[in-house]
Structure formats: C-alpha cells, structure tokens
C-alpha cells in the first residue's frame, strides 16, 4: 500500500468518526428518553411497579383547565388514584384508621420532592382530582415539564405541581 493510499484511508476514517459519534449521541438521547418515559410507584412495603407511558396512554384519561401563573392551560393525564391502582395500592373503603397517616411522596428527576396526604388523592375523600399529566394544550409535555407532571387543581400556589416526575412512593407517618 502506498503512502498516499494510507493517508487517504486515514482521512476517510477520521471523517467517518464524527458521523459515528453523532449517531451514537443521538441513539443515547433516544435511549434515555425511552427509559424516562416511565415512572416507578413504590408501595408501603417497598414493592416497586413501573408504569410506562403506554400504560398511561391506555388508562382512563381526564383533562383539567387551570390558571398557571396567570396563563390558562389545559392539562391531560391520568388521575393519581388510577396510577396508584395500577400499582396495586388500594384506596376507597380500605383507606381508614392507620392508613390515614400514609403520604404520597412525589419525586422529580432533579431531586425536587412534594407530598400529598393519601386521602387527598382518593376520590372517596376529595372533591378535586389530582392528575399525572403527560399533555398540555393537546401536545406532549416538553422536556422542561415532562414526560410527567403533577397537576393539583385547587392548590392556591402551584408549588406541588411537580415537573419531570420519576417516582411515586407511599410512606407512613407512624
């Protein structure tokens, strides 16, 4: 092999590496988005259930119209009670006595956490419906908000409207 041919082969290889690197970077982004399209629901005993975006899409959905910092928005998603039910967490008649000290701890990808007393989420106790939203104004939530976000209509301040939800965990305040 001649020197000019070796030089040409090396230049071709160097030119293909940026393309391969770009391809791998794009693939990594899609892979991370795919795993981020689910959340974990952990019951009081520590048993974890993964709820996928596909499961959410096939569940009974609701929409709520709210005012967020002076801007009207319509969020669509699944009631938190239904999400908990998918993970086997019982509400309704079974939520009494010591179970009234159970709290739903919601965690986001950036470490932000908020809490709801479990009775707030139960339609047998509460008038409002707190949802795990995946759409805003008919479109999937953007990367800043989603893939999942809690919407709690009736809260005077949206401080518990946590974005980028990754986990729902039941804890007891014994």
C-alpha positions as CSV (number, residue, x, y, z in Angstrom):
1,X,0.0,0.0,0.0
2,X,1.4,3.4,-1.0
3,X,1.8,6.3,1.4
4,X,-0.9,8.4,-0.4
5,X,-3.3,5.5,-0.2
6,X,-2.6,5.1,3.6
7,X,-3.2,8.9,4.0
8,X,-6.5,8.7,2.1
9,X,-7.7,5.7,4.2
10,X,-6.8,7.6,7.4
11,X,-8.6,10.7,6.3
12,X,-11.7,8.7,5.4
13,X,-11.7,7.0,8.8
14,X,-11.4,10.4,10.6
15,X,-14.2,11.8,8.6
16,X,-16.4,8.8,9.4
17,X,-15.8,9.1,13.2
18,X,-17.8,12.3,13.7
19,X,-20.7,10.7,11.9
20,X,-20.5,7.6,14.1
21,X,-20.1,9.8,17.2
22,X,-23.1,11.8,16.2
23,X,-25.1,8.7,15.5
24,X,-24.2,7.2,18.9
25,X,-25.1,10.5,20.7
26,X,-28.5,10.6,19.0
27,X,-29.0,7.0,19.9
28,X,-28.1,7.7,23.6
29,X,-30.6,10.6,23.7
30,X,-33.4,8.4,22.3
31,X,-32.5,5.6,24.7
32,X,-32.5,7.9,27.7
33,X,-35.9,9.4,26.6
34,X,-37.3,5.9,26.2
35,X,-36.3,5.0,29.8
36,X,-37.5,8.4,31.0
37,X,-41.0,7.6,29.6
38,X,-41.9,5.6,32.7
39,X,-42.2,6.1,36.4
40,X,-41.8,3.9,39.5
41,X,-44.6,3.5,42.0
42,X,-43.4,2.1,45.3
43,X,-45.9,0.8,47.9
44,X,-45.6,0.9,51.7
45,X,-43.8,-2.5,51.7
46,X,-41.2,-1.3,49.3
47,X,-42.5,-3.2,46.3
48,X,-41.9,-1.2,43.1
49,X,-44.0,-1.2,40.0
50,X,-43.0,0.5,36.7
51,X,-45.8,2.4,34.9
52,X,-45.0,3.1,31.3
53,X,-46.1,5.9,29.1
54,X,-48.0,3.3,27.0
55,X,-49.9,2.1,30.1
56,X,-50.8,5.7,30.9
57,X,-52.0,6.3,27.4
58,X,-54.3,3.3,27.6
59,X,-55.8,4.3,31.0
60,X,-58.9,6.4,31.5
61,X,-57.8,10.0,30.9
62,X,-59.1,13.3,32.2
63,X,-58.4,16.9,31.4
64,X,-58.3,19.9,33.7
65,X,-58.3,23.6,32.8
66,X,-56.2,25.6,35.2
67,X,-54.6,29.0,35.6
68,X,-50.8,28.7,35.9
69,X,-49.1,32.0,36.9
70,X,-51.8,33.9,35.0
71,X,-51.8,31.8,31.9
72,X,-54.7,29.5,31.0
73,X,-53.6,25.9,30.3
74,X,-55.4,22.6,29.7
75,X,-53.6,19.5,31.0
76,X,-54.5,16.0,30.2
77,X,-53.4,12.8,32.0
78,X,-54.5,10.1,34.4
79,X,-55.9,10.6,37.9
80,X,-53.3,9.8,40.5
81,X,-55.8,7.4,42.1
82,X,-55.8,5.4,38.9
83,X,-52.0,5.3,38.7
84,X,-51.8,4.1,42.3
85,X,-54.4,1.4,41.5
86,X,-52.2,0.2,38.6
87,X,-49.6,-0.5,41.2
88,X,-52.0,-2.3,43.5
89,X,-52.3,0.5,46.1
90,X,-55.8,0.4,47.4
91,X,-57.9,3.4,48.2
92,X,-61.6,3.9,48.9
93,X,-63.0,1.8,51.7
94,X,-59.6,0.4,52.6
95,X,-58.3,3.9,53.4
96,X,-59.2,4.3,57.1
97,X,-57.6,4.2,60.5
98,X,-53.8,4.0,60.5
99,X,-53.8,4.3,56.7
100,X,-54.9,7.9,57.0
101,X,-51.3,8.6,58.1
102,X,-50.0,7.5,54.7
103,X,-48.4,10.0,52.4
104,X,-47.7,10.0,48.7
105,X,-44.1,11.3,48.2
106,X,-43.6,12.5,44.6
107,X,-40.1,12.8,43.3
108,X,-38.7,14.6,40.2
109,X,-35.6,13.9,38.2
110,X,-33.8,16.9,39.7
111,X,-34.4,15.7,43.3
112,X,-37.4,18.0,44.0
113,X,-40.0,16.3,46.1
114,X,-43.5,17.1,47.2
115,X,-46.0,15.3,49.4
116,X,-49.8,14.7,49.3
117,X,-51.7,13.0,52.1
118,X,-53.0,9.9,50.5
119,X,-56.6,10.9,51.3
120,X,-56.1,14.0,49.0
121,X,-55.7,11.6,46.1
122,X,-58.6,9.3,46.9
123,X,-61.9,10.3,45.1
124,X,-63.8,8.8,48.1
125,X,-62.3,11.6,50.2
126,X,-61.5,14.5,47.9
127,X,-63.7,16.6,45.6
128,X,-60.9,17.5,43.3
129,X,-58.9,15.2,41.0
130,X,-55.1,15.4,41.1
131,X,-53.6,14.1,37.9
132,X,-50.4,12.9,36.5
133,X,-50.3,14.9,33.2
134,X,-48.5,14.0,30.1
135,X,-50.1,16.6,27.8
136,X,-50.5,20.3,27.9
137,X,-52.9,22.1,25.5
138,X,-53.1,18.9,23.4
139,X,-49.4,18.4,23.0
140,X,-47.0,16.1,24.9
141,X,-45.2,17.9,27.7
142,X,-41.9,19.4,26.6
143,X,-38.5,18.3,28.2
144,X,-38.7,21.1,30.8
145,X,-42.0,19.8,32.1
146,X,-42.3,16.2,31.2
147,X,-42.6,13.5,30.5
148,X,-45.0,13.5,33.5
149,X,-46.2,16.3,35.7
150,X,-48.5,16.6,38.7
151,X,-51.4,19.0,38.4
152,X,-53.3,19.7,41.6
153,X,-56.3,22.0,40.8
154,X,-57.4,23.9,43.9
155,X,-53.9,24.5,45.3
156,X,-53.6,28.3,45.7
157,X,-50.0,28.1,44.7
158,X,-48.7,25.5,42.1
159,X,-45.6,24.6,44.3
160,X,-46.7,21.0,44.3
161,X,-47.3,20.9,40.6
162,X,-44.0,19.0,40.3
163,X,-42.4,18.6,36.9
164,X,-40.4,15.7,35.4
165,X,-41.9,13.1,37.8
166,X,-39.9,9.9,38.2
167,X,-41.3,8.2,41.3
168,X,-44.4,8.0,43.4
169,X,-43.8,6.4,46.8
170,X,-46.1,5.7,49.7
171,X,-44.7,6.3,53.2
172,X,-46.3,6.1,56.6
173,X,-46.1,8.8,59.3
174,X,-46.2,6.5,62.2
